[in-house]
Amino acid sequence: MLFVEICVGSSCHLKGAPRIVEMLQEKIEKNKLEDEIILTGAFCSGRCNRVGVTISVGDEVYTGITPESLGEFWEKTIFPAVLKAREV
C-alpha cells in the first residue's frame, strides 16, 4: 500500500492543491489503483515553496508540484512507487 499525502494548507490550496487532488483521484481510478494507493491530505507540510504544492509519496517529500507537472510526477515518481510497493 502506498500513501500519497497532498498538502492542502492555505499556501498550497492557493497554488492548486484542490485541482491536484482531483487529478490524482482521476489517475488512481483510471489505472484501477484504488486498492494500492491511499490518498490523504495534510493541512500544512511545512515545506511552502514559491511555486506548486507539496506532496509526500511514502517517506519522500516533493515540493513545487503543479497541475501542469503532475503528469510527469505521476509517471516518474508515483507510479514507480506503486510498482515498488507491490514487491514488498
C-alpha positions as CSV (number, residue, x, y, z in Angstrom):
1,M,0.0,0.0,0.0
2,L,1.3,3.4,-1.0
3,F,0.4,6.5,1.0
4,V,0.3,9.8,-1.0
5,E,-0.3,12.9,1.0
6,I,-1.1,16.3,-0.6
7,C,-0.7,19.5,1.4
8,V,-4.0,21.3,1.4
9,G,-2.9,24.2,3.7
10,S,-3.7,27.7,2.7
11,S,-0.5,28.3,0.7
12,C,-0.8,25.0,-1.3
13,H,-4.5,25.5,-1.6
14,L,-3.9,28.7,-3.5
15,K,-1.3,27.1,-5.6
16,G,-3.6,24.4,-7.0
17,A,-3.9,21.6,-4.3
18,P,-7.7,21.1,-5.0
19,R,-7.0,20.5,-8.7
20,I,-4.1,18.2,-8.0
21,V,-6.3,16.2,-5.6
22,E,-8.9,15.8,-8.4
23,M,-6.3,14.9,-11.0
24,L,-4.7,12.3,-8.7
25,Q,-8.1,10.8,-8.0
26,E,-8.8,10.5,-11.7
27,K,-5.4,8.9,-12.3
28,I,-5.9,6.4,-9.5
29,E,-9.4,5.4,-10.8
30,K,-8.2,5.3,-14.4
31,N,-5.4,2.9,-13.5
32,K,-7.6,0.9,-11.1
33,L,-5.2,1.5,-8.2
34,E,-7.9,2.2,-5.6
35,D,-6.6,-0.8,-3.6
36,E,-3.0,0.2,-3.8
37,I,-2.9,4.0,-3.2
38,I,-4.2,5.8,-0.1
39,L,-4.7,9.5,-1.0
40,T,-4.7,11.8,2.1
41,G,-4.4,15.4,2.8
42,A,-2.4,17.4,5.3
43,F,-3.2,21.0,6.4
44,C,0.4,22.1,6.3
45,S,3.5,20.1,5.4
46,G,5.8,23.0,6.5
47,R,7.6,23.0,3.1
48,C,6.0,26.0,1.5
49,N,7.5,26.9,-1.8
50,R,7.1,29.8,-4.2
51,V,5.6,27.5,-6.8
52,G,3.4,24.5,-6.5
53,V,2.2,22.1,-3.9
54,T,4.0,19.7,-1.5
55,I,3.3,16.0,-1.9
56,S,4.6,13.1,0.1
57,V,4.9,9.8,-1.5
58,G,5.7,7.2,1.1
59,D,8.5,8.7,3.2
60,E,9.7,11.1,0.4
61,V,8.6,14.7,0.2
62,Y,8.4,16.6,-3.0
63,T,7.7,20.3,-3.4
64,G,6.7,22.5,-6.4
65,I,4.2,20.1,-7.9
66,T,1.7,22.0,-10.2
67,P,-1.3,20.7,-12.2
68,E,0.9,21.2,-15.3
69,S,3.7,19.0,-13.9
70,L,1.5,16.4,-12.2
71,G,1.5,14.0,-15.3
72,E,5.3,13.8,-15.3
73,F,5.3,13.5,-11.5
74,W,2.9,10.6,-11.7
75,E,4.9,8.8,-14.3
76,K,8.4,9.3,-12.7
77,T,7.5,9.2,-9.0
78,I,4.1,7.9,-8.0
79,F,3.6,5.0,-10.5
80,P,7.1,3.6,-9.9
81,A,6.5,3.8,-6.2
82,V,3.3,1.7,-6.6
83,L,5.3,-0.9,-8.5
84,K,7.9,-1.0,-5.8
85,A,5.3,-1.3,-3.1
86,R,3.9,-4.3,-4.9
87,E,7.3,-6.0,-4.4
88,V,7.2,-5.7,-0.6
